[in-house]
Amino acid sequence: MFDDIITDILKAEGWDTYTNRPNDRGGPTKWGITYKAWAEYVGYDPTEEGIKAITESEARVFYEEEYVRAPRFDLLPGILQPMVVDCGVNHGPRAASKWVQRAIGVKQDGAIGPKTLGAVNTANPLTTYLKICAFRVKLYGRIVTKDPTQAENAWGWNNRAAKWMLLLADHVGDR
């Protein structure tokens, strides 16, 4: 059901590329899955070779379990799901959940529960979507301002955020 969303995530994260750049806070990464995230998921400290060995099917299960089902992003309105999952992957599910909550004016506890779901389902989905995009762009600015070594990531981050704004523009234009 979420195959297309996960495929888009895998593409955005560089597909099966393994990286370990000095200024990348994630450390060793494959399929966009960081060492820390994989260690928490599998329950042990993997070796660098263990990160390199992550398969596409393992990555797909990881993303669906950790970034779709566990944070309950699968229960959000359809238009929000792909973008919020992408935010969760890039910034953590708790931050993405708080952005949803902030956009709809409910308590920001970082958990998508009944109150959040009730409010998000009555909120204007386009307004919610745009607010989340704005929160994301502002975060990128704060990151680079606080740590100029992260500037090398700014182009990719802004491209990723712009993608969601352009998709919304296409969606609205179809109405």
Rosetta constraint file for C-alpha pairs under 8 A:
AtomPair CA 2 CA 6 HARMONIC 6.20 0.50
AtomPair CA 2 CA 64 HARMONIC 7.30 0.50
AtomPair CA 3 CA 7 HARMONIC 5.97 0.50
AtomPair CA 3 CA 60 HARMONIC 7.95 0.50
AtomPair CA 4 CA 8 HARMONIC 6.19 0.50
AtomPair CA 5 CA 9 HARMONIC 6.30 0.50
AtomPair CA 5 CA 82 HARMONIC 5.65 0.50
AtomPair CA 5 CA 85 HARMONIC 7.89 0.50
AtomPair CA 6 CA 10 HARMONIC 6.13 0.50
AtomPair CA 6 CA 60 HARMONIC 6.46 0.50
AtomPair CA 6 CA 63 HARMONIC 6.78 0.50
AtomPair CA 6 CA 64 HARMONIC 7.30 0.50
AtomPair CA 7 CA 11 HARMONIC 6.23 0.50
AtomPair CA 8 CA 12 HARMONIC 6.11 0.50
AtomPair CA 9 CA 13 HARMONIC 6.04 0.50
AtomPair CA 9 CA 86 HARMONIC 6.51 0.50
AtomPair CA 9 CA 89 HARMONIC 7.93 0.50
AtomPair CA 10 CA 14 HARMONIC 6.36 0.50
AtomPair CA 10 CA 15 HARMONIC 4.81 0.50
AtomPair CA 10 CA 16 HARMONIC 7.73 0.50
AtomPair CA 10 CA 31 HARMONIC 5.83 0.50
AtomPair CA 10 CA 32 HARMONIC 6.94 0.50
AtomPair CA 11 CA 15 HARMONIC 4.83 0.50
AtomPair CA 12 CA 160 HARMONIC 7.66 0.50
AtomPair CA 13 CA 31 HARMONIC 5.93 0.50
AtomPair CA 13 CA 32 HARMONIC 4.63 0.50
AtomPair CA 14 CA 31 HARMONIC 6.39 0.50
AtomPair CA 14 CA 32 HARMONIC 6.82 0.50
AtomPair CA 15 CA 30 HARMONIC 7.83 0.50
AtomPair CA 15 CA 31 HARMONIC 5.20 0.50
AtomPair CA 15 CA 32 HARMONIC 7.55 0.50
AtomPair CA 16 CA 30 HARMONIC 5.95 0.50
AtomPair CA 16 CA 31 HARMONIC 4.89 0.50
AtomPair CA 16 CA 56 HARMONIC 7.41 0.50
AtomPair CA 17 CA 30 HARMONIC 5.70 0.50
AtomPair CA 17 CA 31 HARMONIC 6.36 0.50
AtomPair CA 18 CA 28 HARMONIC 7.27 0.50
AtomPair CA 18 CA 29 HARMONIC 5.62 0.50
AtomPair CA 18 CA 30 HARMONIC 4.46 0.50
AtomPair CA 18 CA 31 HARMONIC 7.26 0.50
AtomPair CA 18 CA 52 HARMONIC 6.22 0.50
AtomPair CA 19 CA 27 HARMONIC 7.81 0.50
AtomPair CA 19 CA 28 HARMONIC 5.79 0.50
AtomPair CA 19 CA 29 HARMONIC 5.27 0.50
AtomPair CA 19 CA 30 HARMONIC 6.53 0.50
AtomPair CA 20 CA 24 HARMONIC 7.15 0.50
AtomPair CA 20 CA 27 HARMONIC 5.35 0.50
AtomPair CA 20 CA 28 HARMONIC 4.41 0.50
AtomPair CA 20 CA 29 HARMONIC 6.30 0.50
AtomPair CA 21 CA 27 HARMONIC 6.84 0.50
AtomPair CA 21 CA 28 HARMONIC 7.70 0.50
AtomPair CA 22 CA 27 HARMONIC 7.50 0.50
AtomPair CA 23 CA 149 HARMONIC 6.69 0.50
AtomPair CA 23 CA 150 HARMONIC 6.93 0.50
AtomPair CA 24 CA 150 HARMONIC 7.96 0.50
AtomPair CA 26 CA 34 HARMONIC 5.25 0.50
AtomPair CA 26 CA 35 HARMONIC 6.79 0.50
AtomPair CA 26 CA 36 HARMONIC 7.30 0.50
AtomPair CA 27 CA 34 HARMONIC 6.43 0.50
AtomPair CA 27 CA 35 HARMONIC 6.34 0.50
AtomPair CA 28 CA 34 HARMONIC 5.98 0.50
AtomPair CA 28 CA 35 HARMONIC 5.48 0.50
AtomPair CA 28 CA 48 HARMONIC 6.82 0.50
AtomPair CA 28 CA 51 HARMONIC 7.03 0.50
AtomPair CA 29 CA 33 HARMONIC 5.29 0.50
AtomPair CA 29 CA 34 HARMONIC 4.43 0.50
AtomPair CA 29 CA 35 HARMONIC 6.04 0.50
AtomPair CA 29 CA 51 HARMONIC 6.73 0.50
AtomPair CA 29 CA 52 HARMONIC 7.82 0.50
AtomPair CA 30 CA 34 HARMONIC 6.84 0.50
AtomPair CA 30 CA 51 HARMONIC 6.37 0.50
AtomPair CA 30 CA 52 HARMONIC 6.30 0.50
AtomPair CA 30 CA 54 HARMONIC 7.05 0.50
AtomPair CA 31 CA 54 HARMONIC 7.88 0.50
AtomPair CA 31 CA 56 HARMONIC 7.60 0.50
AtomPair CA 31 CA 59 HARMONIC 6.61 0.50
AtomPair CA 33 CA 37 HARMONIC 6.40 0.50
AtomPair CA 33 CA 38 HARMONIC 6.38 0.50
AtomPair CA 33 CA 59 HARMONIC 7.60 0.50
AtomPair CA 34 CA 38 HARMONIC 6.11 0.50
AtomPair CA 35 CA 39 HARMONIC 6.03 0.50
AtomPair CA 35 CA 46 HARMONIC 7.51 0.50
AtomPair CA 35 CA 51 HARMONIC 6.72 0.50
AtomPair CA 36 CA 40 HARMONIC 6.22 0.50
AtomPair CA 37 CA 41 HARMONIC 6.16 0.50
AtomPair CA 38 CA 42 HARMONIC 6.06 0.50
AtomPair CA 38 CA 46 HARMONIC 7.75 0.50
AtomPair CA 38 CA 51 HARMONIC 7.73 0.50
AtomPair CA 39 CA 43 HARMONIC 5.62 0.50
AtomPair CA 39 CA 44 HARMONIC 5.26 0.50
AtomPair CA 39 CA 45 HARMONIC 5.07 0.50
AtomPair CA 39 CA 46 HARMONIC 6.12 0.50
AtomPair CA 40 CA 44 HARMONIC 6.94 0.50
AtomPair CA 41 CA 62 HARMONIC 7.66 0.50
AtomPair CA 46 CA 50 HARMONIC 5.32 0.50
AtomPair CA 46 CA 51 HARMONIC 6.68 0.50
AtomPair CA 47 CA 51 HARMONIC 6.58 0.50
AtomPair CA 48 CA 52 HARMONIC 6.39 0.50
AtomPair CA 49 CA 53 HARMONIC 6.12 0.50
AtomPair CA 50 CA 54 HARMONIC 6.73 0.50
AtomPair CA 54 CA 58 HARMONIC 6.30 0.50
AtomPair CA 54 CA 59 HARMONIC 6.72 0.50
AtomPair CA 55 CA 59 HARMONIC 6.17 0.50
AtomPair CA 56 CA 60 HARMONIC 6.12 0.50
AtomPair CA 57 CA 61 HARMONIC 6.31 0.50
AtomPair CA 58 CA 62 HARMONIC 6.06 0.50
AtomPair CA 59 CA 63 HARMONIC 6.15 0.50
AtomPair CA 60 CA 64 HARMONIC 6.19 0.50
AtomPair CA 61 CA 65 HARMONIC 6.02 0.50
AtomPair CA 62 CA 66 HARMONIC 5.80 0.50
AtomPair CA 62 CA 67 HARMONIC 7.82 0.50
AtomPair CA 63 CA 67 HARMONIC 5.16 0.50
AtomPair CA 63 CA 68 HARMONIC 6.75 0.50
AtomPair CA 64 CA 68 HARMONIC 4.89 0.50
AtomPair CA 64 CA 69 HARMONIC 6.11 0.50
AtomPair CA 65 CA 69 HARMONIC 5.16 0.50
AtomPair CA 65 CA 70 HARMONIC 5.82 0.50
AtomPair CA 66 CA 70 HARMONIC 5.37 0.50
AtomPair CA 66 CA 71 HARMONIC 7.07 0.50
AtomPair CA 67 CA 71 HARMONIC 6.20 0.50
AtomPair CA 67 CA 73 HARMONIC 7.38 0.50
AtomPair CA 67 CA 85 HARMONIC 5.95 0.50
AtomPair CA 67 CA 88 HARMONIC 6.22 0.50
AtomPair CA 67 CA 89 HARMONIC 6.50 0.50
AtomPair CA 67 CA 93 HARMONIC 6.41 0.50
AtomPair CA 68 CA 72 HARMONIC 6.05 0.50
AtomPair CA 68 CA 73 HARMONIC 5.09 0.50
AtomPair CA 68 CA 74 HARMONIC 5.58 0.50
AtomPair CA 68 CA 85 HARMONIC 6.28 0.50
AtomPair CA 69 CA 73 HARMONIC 6.39 0.50
AtomPair CA 69 CA 74 HARMONIC 6.02 0.50
AtomPair CA 71 CA 93 HARMONIC 6.16 0.50
AtomPair CA 71 CA 94 HARMONIC 7.71 0.50
AtomPair CA 71 CA 97 HARMONIC 7.61 0.50
AtomPair CA 71 CA 111 HARMONIC 6.89 0.50
AtomPair CA 71 CA 112 HARMONIC 6.55 0.50
AtomPair CA 72 CA 76 HARMONIC 7.50 0.50
AtomPair CA 72 CA 112 HARMONIC 6.12 0.50
AtomPair CA 73 CA 81 HARMONIC 6.06 0.50
AtomPair CA 73 CA 84 HARMONIC 7.07 0.50
AtomPair CA 73 CA 85 HARMONIC 6.62 0.50
AtomPair CA 73 CA 112 HARMONIC 7.58 0.50
AtomPair CA 74 CA 81 HARMONIC 6.48 0.50
AtomPair CA 75 CA 117 HARMONIC 7.47 0.50
AtomPair CA 76 CA 80 HARMONIC 6.41 0.50
AtomPair CA 76 CA 81 HARMONIC 5.95 0.50
AtomPair CA 76 CA 117 HARMONIC 6.86 0.50
AtomPair CA 76 CA 120 HARMONIC 7.28 0.50
AtomPair CA 76 CA 121 HARMONIC 7.50 0.50
AtomPair CA 77 CA 81 HARMONIC 6.50 0.50
AtomPair CA 77 CA 120 HARMONIC 7.58 0.50
AtomPair CA 77 CA 121 HARMONIC 6.58 0.50
AtomPair CA 77 CA 125 HARMONIC 7.46 0.50
AtomPair CA 78 CA 82 HARMONIC 7.79 0.50
AtomPair CA 79 CA 83 HARMONIC 7.94 0.50
AtomPair CA 79 CA 125 HARMONIC 7.18 0.50
AtomPair CA 80 CA 84 HARMONIC 5.90 0.50
AtomPair CA 80 CA 125 HARMONIC 7.20 0.50
AtomPair CA 80 CA 129 HARMONIC 6.28 0.50
AtomPair CA 81 CA 85 HARMONIC 5.97 0.50
AtomPair CA 82 CA 86 HARMONIC 6.18 0.50
AtomPair CA 83 CA 87 HARMONIC 6.19 0.50
AtomPair CA 83 CA 164 HARMONIC 6.60 0.50
AtomPair CA 84 CA 88 HARMONIC 6.07 0.50
AtomPair CA 84 CA 96 HARMONIC 6.18 0.50
AtomPair CA 84 CA 97 HARMONIC 7.94 0.50
AtomPair CA 84 CA 100 HARMONIC 7.96 0.50
AtomPair CA 85 CA 89 HARMONIC 6.24 0.50
AtomPair CA 85 CA 93 HARMONIC 7.72 0.50
AtomPair CA 85 CA 96 HARMONIC 7.81 0.50
AtomPair CA 86 CA 90 HARMONIC 6.17 0.50
AtomPair CA 87 CA 91 HARMONIC 5.67 0.50
AtomPair CA 87 CA 92 HARMONIC 7.07 0.50
AtomPair CA 87 CA 93 HARMONIC 7.43 0.50
AtomPair CA 87 CA 96 HARMONIC 5.52 0.50
AtomPair CA 87 CA 136 HARMONIC 7.70 0.50
AtomPair CA 88 CA 92 HARMONIC 4.38 0.50
AtomPair CA 88 CA 93 HARMONIC 4.05 0.50
AtomPair CA 88 CA 94 HARMONIC 7.27 0.50
AtomPair CA 88 CA 95 HARMONIC 6.93 0.50
AtomPair CA 88 CA 96 HARMONIC 5.03 0.50
AtomPair CA 88 CA 97 HARMONIC 7.76 0.50
AtomPair CA 89 CA 93 HARMONIC 6.86 0.50
AtomPair CA 91 CA 95 HARMONIC 6.16 0.50
AtomPair CA 91 CA 96 HARMONIC 6.79 0.50
AtomPair CA 92 CA 96 HARMONIC 6.38 0.50
AtomPair CA 93 CA 97 HARMONIC 5.98 0.50
AtomPair CA 93 CA 110 HARMONIC 7.78 0.50
AtomPair CA 94 CA 98 HARMONIC 6.18 0.50
AtomPair CA 94 CA 110 HARMONIC 4.57 0.50
AtomPair CA 94 CA 111 HARMONIC 6.69 0.50
AtomPair CA 95 CA 99 HARMONIC 6.24 0.50
AtomPair CA 95 CA 110 HARMONIC 6.45 0.50
AtomPair CA 96 CA 100 HARMONIC 6.40 0.50
AtomPair CA 96 CA 110 HARMONIC 7.62 0.50
AtomPair CA 97 CA 101 HARMONIC 6.26 0.50
AtomPair CA 97 CA 108 HARMONIC 7.84 0.50
AtomPair CA 97 CA 110 HARMONIC 4.86 0.50
AtomPair CA 97 CA 111 HARMONIC 6.01 0.50
AtomPair CA 97 CA 112 HARMONIC 6.27 0.50
AtomPair CA 98 CA 102 HARMONIC 5.92 0.50
AtomPair CA 98 CA 108 HARMONIC 4.99 0.50
AtomPair CA 98 CA 109 HARMONIC 6.42 0.50
AtomPair CA 98 CA 110 HARMONIC 4.63 0.50
AtomPair CA 98 CA 111 HARMONIC 7.45 0.50
AtomPair CA 99 CA 103 HARMONIC 5.97 0.50
AtomPair CA 99 CA 108 HARMONIC 7.83 0.50
AtomPair CA 99 CA 132 HARMONIC 5.78 0.50
AtomPair CA 99 CA 135 HARMONIC 6.94 0.50
AtomPair CA 100 CA 104 HARMONIC 6.41 0.50
AtomPair CA 100 CA 120 HARMONIC 7.80 0.50
AtomPair CA 100 CA 128 HARMONIC 7.12 0.50
AtomPair CA 100 CA 132 HARMONIC 6.56 0.50
AtomPair CA 101 CA 105 HARMONIC 5.98 0.50
AtomPair CA 101 CA 106 HARMONIC 5.19 0.50
AtomPair CA 101 CA 107 HARMONIC 6.41 0.50
AtomPair CA 101 CA 108 HARMONIC 5.42 0.50
AtomPair CA 101 CA 110 HARMONIC 7.70 0.50
AtomPair CA 101 CA 116 HARMONIC 6.42 0.50
AtomPair CA 101 CA 120 HARMONIC 7.98 0.50
AtomPair CA 102 CA 106 HARMONIC 6.22 0.50
AtomPair CA 102 CA 107 HARMONIC 7.34 0.50
AtomPair CA 102 CA 108 HARMONIC 6.19 0.50
AtomPair CA 103 CA 127 HARMONIC 7.96 0.50
AtomPair CA 103 CA 128 HARMONIC 5.36 0.50
AtomPair CA 103 CA 131 HARMONIC 5.71 0.50
AtomPair CA 103 CA 132 HARMONIC 6.47 0.50
AtomPair CA 104 CA 119 HARMONIC 6.61 0.50
AtomPair CA 104 CA 120 HARMONIC 6.23 0.50
AtomPair CA 104 CA 123 HARMONIC 6.46 0.50
AtomPair CA 104 CA 128 HARMONIC 6.44 0.50
AtomPair CA 106 CA 115 HARMONIC 7.80 0.50
AtomPair CA 106 CA 116 HARMONIC 6.65 0.50
AtomPair CA 106 CA 119 HARMONIC 7.50 0.50
AtomPair CA 112 CA 116 HARMONIC 5.68 0.50
AtomPair CA 112 CA 117 HARMONIC 6.65 0.50
AtomPair CA 113 CA 117 HARMONIC 6.09 0.50
AtomPair CA 114 CA 118 HARMONIC 5.97 0.50
AtomPair CA 115 CA 119 HARMONIC 6.17 0.50
AtomPair CA 116 CA 120 HARMONIC 5.93 0.50
AtomPair CA 117 CA 121 HARMONIC 6.01 0.50
AtomPair CA 118 CA 122 HARMONIC 6.59 0.50
AtomPair CA 119 CA 123 HARMONIC 6.09 0.50
AtomPair CA 120 CA 124 HARMONIC 7.91 0.50
AtomPair CA 120 CA 125 HARMONIC 7.58 0.50
AtomPair CA 121 CA 125 HARMONIC 7.92 0.50
AtomPair CA 123 CA 127 HARMONIC 7.90 0.50
AtomPair CA 123 CA 128 HARMONIC 7.14 0.50
AtomPair CA 124 CA 128 HARMONIC 6.25 0.50
AtomPair CA 125 CA 129 HARMONIC 5.98 0.50
AtomPair CA 126 CA 130 HARMONIC 6.20 0.50
AtomPair CA 126 CA 168 HARMONIC 7.99 0.50
AtomPair CA 127 CA 131 HARMONIC 6.16 0.50
AtomPair CA 128 CA 132 HARMONIC 6.28 0.50
AtomPair CA 129 CA 133 HARMONIC 6.35 0.50
AtomPair CA 130 CA 134 HARMONIC 6.23 0.50
AtomPair CA 130 CA 165 HARMONIC 7.47 0.50
AtomPair CA 131 CA 135 HARMONIC 6.22 0.50
AtomPair CA 132 CA 136 HARMONIC 6.25 0.50
AtomPair CA 133 CA 137 HARMONIC 6.35 0.50
AtomPair CA 133 CA 161 HARMONIC 6.51 0.50
AtomPair CA 133 CA 164 HARMONIC 7.41 0.50
AtomPair CA 133 CA 165 HARMONIC 7.17 0.50
AtomPair CA 134 CA 138 HARMONIC 6.18 0.50
AtomPair CA 135 CA 139 HARMONIC 6.23 0.50
AtomPair CA 136 CA 140 HARMONIC 6.46 0.50
AtomPair CA 136 CA 161 HARMONIC 7.14 0.50
AtomPair CA 137 CA 141 HARMONIC 6.52 0.50
AtomPair CA 137 CA 158 HARMONIC 6.91 0.50
AtomPair CA 137 CA 161 HARMONIC 6.69 0.50
AtomPair CA 138 CA 142 HARMONIC 6.36 0.50
AtomPair CA 139 CA 143 HARMONIC 6.16 0.50
AtomPair CA 140 CA 144 HARMONIC 6.36 0.50
AtomPair CA 140 CA 154 HARMONIC 7.06 0.50
AtomPair CA 140 CA 157 HARMONIC 7.06 0.50
AtomPair CA 140 CA 158 HARMONIC 7.66 0.50
AtomPair CA 141 CA 145 HARMONIC 6.07 0.50
AtomPair CA 142 CA 146 HARMONIC 6.05 0.50
AtomPair CA 143 CA 147 HARMONIC 6.01 0.50
AtomPair CA 143 CA 148 HARMONIC 7.97 0.50
AtomPair CA 143 CA 150 HARMONIC 7.05 0.50
AtomPair CA 144 CA 148 HARMONIC 5.04 0.50
AtomPair CA 144 CA 149 HARMONIC 7.29 0.50
AtomPair CA 144 CA 150 HARMONIC 5.35 0.50
AtomPair CA 144 CA 151 HARMONIC 5.39 0.50
AtomPair CA 144 CA 154 HARMONIC 7.36 0.50
AtomPair CA 147 CA 151 HARMONIC 7.78 0.50
AtomPair CA 150 CA 154 HARMONIC 7.01 0.50
AtomPair CA 151 CA 155 HARMONIC 7.93 0.50
AtomPair CA 153 CA 157 HARMONIC 6.14 0.50
AtomPair CA 154 CA 158 HARMONIC 5.94 0.50
AtomPair CA 155 CA 159 HARMONIC 6.03 0.50
AtomPair CA 156 CA 160 HARMONIC 6.13 0.50
AtomPair CA 157 CA 161 HARMONIC 6.34 0.50
AtomPair CA 158 CA 162 HARMONIC 5.94 0.50
AtomPair CA 159 CA 163 HARMONIC 6.13 0.50
AtomPair CA 160 CA 164 HARMONIC 7.05 0.50
AtomPair CA 161 CA 165 HARMONIC 6.76 0.50
AtomPair CA 162 CA 166 HARMONIC 6.12 0.50
AtomPair CA 163 CA 167 HARMONIC 6.17 0.50
AtomPair CA 164 CA 168 HARMONIC 6.22 0.50
AtomPair CA 165 CA 169 HARMONIC 6.22 0.50
AtomPair CA 166 CA 170 HARMONIC 6.21 0.50
AtomPair CA 167 CA 171 HARMONIC 6.16 0.50
AtomPair CA 168 CA 172 HARMONIC 6.05 0.50
AtomPair CA 169 CA 173 HARMONIC 5.90 0.50
AtomPair CA 170 CA 174 HARMONIC 6.29 0.50
AtomPair CA 171 CA 175 HARMONIC 7.07 0.50
